[in-house]
Amino acid sequence: MTIAFYVPRDSGALALGAEKVAKSLQTEIDKRNLDARIVRNGSRGMYWLEPMVEVETPNGRIAYGPVKASDVASLLDSGMAEGAVHPLWLGLTDHQPYLAKQTRLTFARCGITDPVSLEDYRAHDGLKGLENALKLTPAEIVAQVTESGLRGRGGAGFPTGIKWKTVLETGGPQKYIVCNADEGDSGTFADRMIMEGDPFVLIEGMAIAGIAVGATKGYIYTRSEYPHAIAVMNEALDVARKGGVLGPSVLGSSYAFDIEVRVGAGAYVCGEETALLESLEGRRGIVRAKPPLPAHKGLFGKPTVINNVISLASVPVILDKGAPFYKDFGMGRSRGTIPLQIAGNVKYGGLFEAAFGLTLGEIVDDIGGGTASGRPVKAVQVGGPLGAYFPRELFDTPFDYEAFAAKDGLIGHAGLVVFDDSVDMLKQARFAMEFCAVESCGKCTPCRIGSTRGVEVVDRISANIEPEKQIEVLTDLCNTMKFGSLCALGGFTPYPVMSALTHFPEDFRPTPIAVAAE
């Protein structure tokens, strides 16, 4: 029986030496004349254990990690092919506490299947959602998505079903599905993991969306910083076309749908849907005024659904298991699961998919294991570089759209960056303003000018120049940006600044430098 070894091709694992491990393993297989094959899977999301190598055994997959190329020979010598114990032995992969505690719906196959094997995808319940969708009318598909309670996972949290219904009911000879894969927030990697580890679930979700609203063409807009994701997506698209999933007849139906990958030039603001459309049309990424909404007049002036990768990748399980199944997870108006991306100064950084409702403290302390430095946690930034900083006093906040909004925060793309007590929150506030100044598209004054003035004001506070007066100016400036900016870049920049000022005021009042007496 052929032995199956699994070595991730995920960017995170590659950055830690997975390619060298795979080559070393193949060399040893050839040298020992082993009847074995190497499957380049996605990551399971436990990045502190990468590169994590797995072997298929009669009892299930056994994991070893983190593995270096120099470890491969000793692993095989000790019986890794049979799952034998070794200093790097982790046991059954599915029994790892970090994985066992999760509710994996969207990421059910990530790290398990060969990402570009359609046969493997089908063997793990792939395409069932699309097959069910083909038995329904477009309106019935939209009703299922609406009933599920799925909201935009890219940050805005807008109900997906309502967006689809608007496009369905908008007439036009041509409609589009645009996947926003321009994942630019700090501490986020869920979109990349899906594209590299389970691209067919995104393809399936986009095909369902196309059938639901009457679109025949889809675009995946991603960033140039994701070369491995781009390569895997393009390979998977070719396989999907050859397998009849995409093309003039989706799974033999009367529906046509195809997808292209388009690569942006690296502008953060192109994560905003209208700037993304401008870039996709070949122009500079500048925010459009709304209305008209993209649902009415989007790509090339046609009705367009724009959804994030995770939103679209969540659709197949809804159409497979049913809206009530998906809706049963979560709390309040936040239904289903959310892939938490835990990063920064944290012991167990990685992706953790769970139903909405875990508290911030449970995520940081229990799942993340506290700081990697061993020092106390001072703050957690949730929602990327435009997200608020939460102190430990707010760690009882449940991970829920409305609960975070009530605390002047936002979930965003569900990225969490942990900081220990050595962080200077005044510097973090300056970074937020500087980031906005660098990334602003320049169309509106509050964002373009306000962010630059914000950096200057924070620098005066840092220099201890009339700090109380400068804090008053900074607060007023943040209000202007929040309510006067054209898009979320300028509108959300005040969140990290004001949360840092509100929860860590001591960092905004630098100690005067003592002058030595002559």
Secondary structure as UniProt FT lines:
FT   STRAND          3..6
FT   HELIX           11..15
FT   TURN            16..17
FT   HELIX           18..32
FT   STRAND          36..39
FT   HELIX           47..49
FT   STRAND          53..57
FT   TURN            58..59
FT   STRAND          60..64
FT   HELIX           69..71
FT   HELIX           72..77
FT   TURN            78..79
FT   HELIX           80..82
FT   TURN            87..88
FT   STRAND          89..92
FT   HELIX           93..95
FT   HELIX           97..100
FT   TURN            106..107
FT   TURN            110..112
FT   TURN            115..116
FT   HELIX           118..123
FT   TURN            124..127
FT   HELIX           128..133
FT   TURN            134..135
FT   HELIX           138..148
FT   TURN            153..156
FT   HELIX           160..169
FT   STRAND          176..181
FT   TURN            186..187
FT   HELIX           190..197
FT   HELIX           199..213
FT   STRAND          217..222
FT   TURN            224..225
FT   HELIX           227..242
FT   TURN            243..244
FT   HELIX           250..252
FT   STRAND          257..263
FT   HELIX           268..271
FT   HELIX           273..280
FT   TURN            281..282
FT   TURN            294..296
FT   HELIX           299..301
FT   STRAND          304..308
FT   HELIX           309..313
FT   HELIX           315..321
FT   HELIX           323..327
FT   STRAND          330..331
FT   TURN            332..333
FT   STRAND          334..335
FT   STRAND          337..344
FT   STRAND          350..355
FT   TURN            356..357
FT   HELIX           360..361
FT   HELIX           362..367
FT   STRAND          377..382
FT   HELIX           384..386
FT   STRAND          389..390
FT   HELIX           392..394
FT   TURN            395..396
FT   HELIX           401..406
FT   TURN            407..408
FT   TURN            412..413
FT   STRAND          415..420
FT   TURN            421..422
FT   HELIX           425..439
FT   HELIX           445..462
FT   TURN            463..464
FT   HELIX           467..484
FT   HELIX           488..492
FT   HELIX           494..503
FT   HELIX           505..508
//
